[in-house]
Amino acid sequence: MLVLVAPGQGAQTPGFLSAWLDFPGVRGALEAWSDAAGLDLIRYGTEADAEEIRDTAVAQPLLVAAGLASTYTLFDDPAELPRKVGAIAGHSVGEITAASLAGVLPHEEAVRLVRTRGLAMAEAAAVTETGMAALLGGDPEVTVPHLEKLGLTPANINGAGQIVAAGTKEQLAALEADKPEGVRKVVALKVAGAFHTHHMAPAVDTLAKAAEALTPGDPKVTYVSNKDGQTVAAGSEVLERLVGQVANPVRWDLCMETFKELGVTALIEVCPGGTLTGLAKRALPGVKTLALKSPADLDAARELIAEHA
């Protein structure tokens, strides 16, 4: 059983879209999505430097566009995806990529929504100086209470020995000085705010208003939600969860547990892949994984689809 996953913010690197533009239809799609977002996605994905694409309002639509474009170079016919993919999920903003690939939102609507999401989260992040840091190692039962004692939120519980803490710069500095028992390392993340925490509450209100204008379809692929790792069959509930998730922790650990329960045998992470396949290798032993980083990975990905679809 094949699972398709889409990465979240931080996966982007300068120039990562360049090689994809040679494929038929990709440039035209990116131009249409650029119009929808009011953002030159081609320039940001090919010419912009690391600082430019770190901007939340840019990174989020760029990642969704990359995930959509790379997936449709992977399948000769988009109608193949529901027949060959057993389940789909995305990490944080990757949930919008996954929802669109599953048929919940048309691609242009998804890109427009994620642009609104990115702008609203960037605005919320500007209110207070906040950030995020990954904790490597340790026991969640020890780490989570320790973070809460410091006033931090366990914003991403990723499984495979990784939790991401989020809060103010002062709270993160206190974490550096007082790591939870068993944590080997605290790594500051290159993000602009404390995402998936109460600091993002204003963005939830903005996104909820934008969502009122949308008419979601029910997912055509089993959709696994970051909220609790549960599968969601109604498009209206998928959209509701996408809105609320902005200010609530990502439970990727529970998503992977659900993949396991569904009988996953292979996992492909769409462009710019790497992060989620790394987690899967540790948390889902025996499952074949592939990160779609560049067009050079397409043949291997198609072979995996042929074996596990």
N, C-alpha and C positions, 0 to 999 in steps of 0.2 A: 504494500500500500504506500503510495507516494504522497508526501506532504510538501506543499509549496509555502515558503515563508518569505517575508519582506522585512529588510532591516530598518532600524530607526536612525534618529539623528546622531551624527558623529561618524557614520559610515562613509560619508562623501570625502573625496580627495580631489585636488585640482586636476582638471583635464580628463576626469574619468569617463565622460560621455563621448570623447572624440572618436574612438574606434567604432562606436555604434552607428554613427551618422552615415556610414557607407551602405547600410542595409536598406533595401527598398521600403519606403513608407515611413522610416524613422524620422527623417528630417521634417517631412510634412506634418507628422503627428506632433512633434515637438514645437513646430511653429504654431499649430492650432492651440496647443496647451499653453504656449507662451501668451497668446492673445487672451485666453481664458483667465490666466493668472495676472495679466498685466506686468509680465516679467520676461526678460529675454533668457529663457532657459538654455538655449543653445550656447549663448555667450558664457553664462555662468558655469555650464557643464564642460566647456572646452578651454576658455581663456582666463577665467577668474582665478585669483589666488586663494590660498587657504583661509585668509581672514575674511574675504568677501563671502565665501560660501559657508563660513561658520555662522553668519547672521541667520538667526532662527527664521526670519521671514523669507529668506532665500533658500535655506537648506531644506526646509520641509517640502515645498512644491518640487524642488529639484530631485529629491529622493523619490517622491511618488512618481514623477515623470520617468525617471530612470527605471524604476521597477516595472512600470507598465510597458515601456518600450522594449526592455530586454526580454520580458516574458513573451511578447508577440513576435520576436525574432526566434524564440525557442520553439514555438508551435506554428507550423505552416498555416494552420487554420484556427482562428480563435475559438471556434466551436469545439475543437479538440479538448480544450482545457477542462471543462466539466466532466468529460468522459474519461479523462486520464488521471486527473488529480483527485485523490481521495479526501483530502482536507487542506484547508488554507488558513493562514494566520499571519499577522504582522506584529512587529515589536514597536509599540508607541505609535509614531506617525505612520509606520509601516502598516498599521491596521487599516488606514484609508486606502493604501495600495491594494491590500488583500480584499477589502470590501468591494472595490471597483472591479478587480479581476473576477470576483465571485458573482458579479452582476447586480450588486446592491445599488451602485451609483454609476451612471455613464462617466466615461473618463474625463470629459471636460468639466462636468459637475464636481467630480472628485478633486480635480486640480484647483478649481475655483474655491472649493470648501477648504482645502488644505492651505491655500494662500491666506484665507481669512483666519484660519487657525494659527498659522505662523506669525502673522501680524499681531493678532490678539495676544499670543503668548510672549512675543517680544515686548509689547507694551506693558504687560503685567510684570515681566522680568525687570523692566526699567524702574519700577517703583522702589524696590529694595535691592541692594547688592547681594545676589544669591548665586549659588552654584551647585555642582554635583561632584561626587567622588566615588570611585569604585573601590570596594573592599574585597580583597582577594583572600580566600581561606576563611576559616572560622565556622562556627556552628550557628545557624540562624536563630536558634533558641537563646543563644547568648548575645549574638550581635544585635538583634532587633531591640530588645529592652535597653541595651547600652546606648543605641542611637537615640531612642526616645528619651532617655535620661538627659542627653545632651541637647534635646530640643530638635533633633534632626528627624526626617521622615525616611523610612526605607522605601524609596520611590520606585526602584526596580528590584524585585526579588527574582533574580534570573536563574537560580538553580546552578548546579555544577560549581558550587563554592563561590558564587559571586552575588553580592548585594550592592546596590548603588544608593548611597545616602544623599539627601538633598536638604539644603537649608541656607541660612545666611553665611556670609564669609567668616564671621566670628565663630559660628557653630562648627563650621568645617575646620577652622584652625584649632578649635578645642579637640576635635576628633583626631587630628594629626598628632596632638600632644598626648592623647589618651585613647589609644586604639583598643577595641574590644579584644578580650582574650582569644587567642587562636588566629587572629587576622594577621597575615604575613605582610600585607602592603596596603597602603591607601593611595590611590592614583586619582589626581584631579582630572576631571573630564573637560574637554574643550566645548562646553555648551554655555549658553548665555544666561541661564537662570535655573531655578529650582523647579524643574518640570515635575508634573504628577504629584504636586503638593498643594496645600491651601494657598500658597502664593499665586497659583494660577486661577483662583476662583473668578476673577473678572473675565478671563478668557472663556470660561465655561458659558457665561451669560451671552457673550458676543457670538459664540459658536451656536448656541441654542437658537438665537434669532435667525442666523443664517440657515440653520437646518429646517426651520419652519417652512421655507420655500421649496424644499425638496420632496420628491415622491419616491422613496426607496423601493426597489424590488426585493423579493426574497432571494437569498443566496442560492446559486445553482450548484455550489460546492459546499461541503460541510465546513462551516465557519467557526473557528475557535477564538473566543474572546479573551483579551488581556485582563478583564476585570476579575475573573475567577476561573479561567481555563475551561469554562463550559461551552458547549456548542450552542449556537443561536440560529434558529430556523426562520425567524421573521425579520424582514428588512427593516421594519420600523424599530425593532429592538436593537438591531445592529447600529443604526444611526443614533439612537438614544445613548447607547454605550460609548460610541465614538465621542460624543459630546462630553459626557461625564468623566471619561477616562483622563482627560486633560489634567484634572486636579486630583486624581486618585492613583495609587500605586499600580505599576505594571507587574502582573503575576505571570511572568514567562515560565517560572518553574511549574506552575499548574497547567500551562498550555502544553508543556512537554510531557507532563503526566498524562494528559488527555491523548496526545499523539500515541503514547505507549498503549493506552487502553484501546485505541482504535485499531491497533495492529500495524503501526508504521514500520516499513522496511527500508524506505529511502526518503531522504529529505534534500530538496534543492532550495537554496537561498538565492533569490533574484538579485540583480545588480543594484548596488555595489555590495556583493556578498562577502562573507567572511566571519562576521561577529557571531551570528546565530548558528552557523555550522560549527564554530569552535565550541559553543556551549553544548550543542547536540552530541559532539564527539565524546564529551565527558559524561553527559547525563543519559544518553541513549546508546549504550554500548551494543554493537552488532548492527546498528542502523547505518546504511551507506549514506554518506553526505557529499554534497557538491556545492561549492560557492561559485555563482556566476559572476565572476569579476570582470571578464572581458569576453569579446566574441571568440577568443581562443578556447573558451570553456564550453562552447555550444555543442560540439560533437559529443563530448563526454556526457553532457547533460542529456542529450537525446538518447544516448545509449542507456542511461539510467532510467529514463522514462519508458523506453521499450521493454526493459526488464521488469519494472515495478508498477507500471500503470495498471 
